[in-house]
């Protein structure tokens, strides 16, 4: 009986972990949020932070990852990759964000666990985390949320004049739904709000920085890539096939965001 109880508990935890890892259902274009991919040499320090936030650590292959509802955080690049040339500030992606039911409760818990977190200067429903390698993460609040933490947004900083163009680009090519988030122009895909804010200074591409690229999961990568190319969007190289039927490819948006596209028969 004791063995049966242990097995039952283990099975329940495994099932919960699998549900926790599932991406949001894709939109009509076959797209859902996939991952952030860090170019970091501080793997253990970052893993400690993300696990303290409530993520589930795993190592399904070459990479250490931490899973959250709506996003998987890859903690490093391949061995031999140069160290990051800087943090997220100053790049086209200024920061990324999670959402929790109560920011002040989460803040107290995470601060006690050693997470480098600070409350927002003028708000009680906002906090900021800055990792040792300068990944900037915003924490926001939704009291109606039923899970402890989930992915919320990717926040782009670009010239004000091109905000409508960037919003339209993600609407056209990724099926994002245009709208606003507070005072910002935005577009939603399953699992993520893409937020667009004016930058008073030029921003640089993400490639080589601590947040090297973001990833979207797509249902049929071959068909999706053909549609992109028919609309003038070129991939960086050919689609790469992986064991088990997985496929991946890279591209960059016109403002310097490196994007990975993944077809995953078996989600991480």
Buried (B, 14 or more C-beta within 10 A) or exposed (E): EEEEEEEEEEEEEEEEEEEBBEBBEBBEBBBBBBBBBBBBBBEEBBBBBBEBBBBBBBEEEEBBBBBBBBBBBBBBBEEEEEEBEEBBBBBBBBBBBBBBBBBEEBBEBBBEEEBBBEBBEEEEBBBBBBBBBBBBBBBBBBEEBEEBBBBBBBBBBBBEEBBEEBBEBBBEBBBBBBEEBEEBBBBBBBBBBBBBBEBEEEBEBBBBBBBBBBBBBBBEBEEBBEBBEEEEBEBEEEBEEEEEEBBBBBBBBEBBBBBBBBBBEEBB
